Amino acid sequence: LEQIEKVPLAPLAADLLSALTDDRRHQKLFDEFTRVVGRFLNDEQALATMREKIREELPSLFNLFRADAYLLKKIVASAGSLLDEVRADPDHPMRAEFDRFALGFIERLRTSKQYARRAEKLKRDFLGRPEVRALAGDAWASLRLFIEQDVNAPRSTIREHLANMFVEAGKHLAADAQIRADMNQGFVVALASFVESQKSGVSTFIADQVKRWDLAQLTRLIETNIGKDLQYIRFNGMIIGGLAGLALYTAERLFLVN
C-alpha cells in the first residue's frame, strides 16, 4: 500500500481512460449503460418506486386523476424510445456529446490541479480505511502461501504456465526475425550502457582481488597443476630454437661460399 500511495492517481486514471477510448471502445460502455437504463425503465417495481417519489414531491398536481401514473408512462416510453434510437445510430448526437464529455474529463484529469487534489484525497481516504489495509495484508499472505505451496507441488500450476509462456515466446522469436533483431539491438544498447557505467568498478574489483593473491602460493599451484606442460613447452622451444639457428647458420655459410 505504501507504494500505491506514492503513485499519482489522476494521471494514471487519465492514461487508463485514454486507452479505453482507443477504437471508440468507450462507446461500447455507453451502449451497455443505455441497456441497463432501459431494463430499469421496464422494471415494474422500479416504476412503482418512482411513482411513489412523484406523489411525495408533487402531491397536489400529480395525484389529480392519477396523473402521476399517466405522466410516468409517457416519460418512460419516450426515454425508452430515445435509448433505442441511440443504440441503433452510431452517429447519434448523444454519442458525440458523450465523446466530448469523456475526452474533456480525461484532459481535466491529466492537467487540472483541482482534480489531482481530489483524486489524491480519494486515494488517501480509501487506502487509510482499516478494512482495506487488513484486506491487503490478508491478500498478500494468501498469495504468498499459494505460491509456496504450488512451487513445491509435484504438478505446479505456476511452473506449467511459465513453461508454456516461455515455449510460446520461443516460437514467436523463432518465427519473427524483426523481433529477434530488435531484441538483439536492445541487448547491445543495454549492455553497452551497463559496461560503461560499471567499468571503473569492475577494474577496481579486479585490482583488489589481484592484490590479495599470495604470489608464492599461486606459483606453487601453477607448478603443481601445469608444471609438466611448462617443462614440455620449454623443451620443445629449445629444440625448435636450436634447429632454427642451425638452419640459419647453414644458409649463411652456403651464401658466403657461393
Buried (B, 14 or more C-beta within 10 A) or exposed (E): EEEEEEEEBBBEBBEEBBEBBEEEEBBEEBBEEBEEEBEEBEEEEEBEEBBEEBEEEBEEEBEEEEEBBEBBEEEBEEBBEBBEEBBEEEEBEBBEEBBEEBBEBBEBBBEBEEBBEBBBEEBEEEBEEEEEEEEEEEEEEEEEEEEEEBEEEEEBEEEEEEEEEEEEEEEEEEEEEEEEEEEEEEEEEEEEEEEEEEEEEEEEEEEEEEEEEEEEEEEEEEEEEEEEEEEEEEEEEEEEEEEEEEEEEEEEEEEEEE
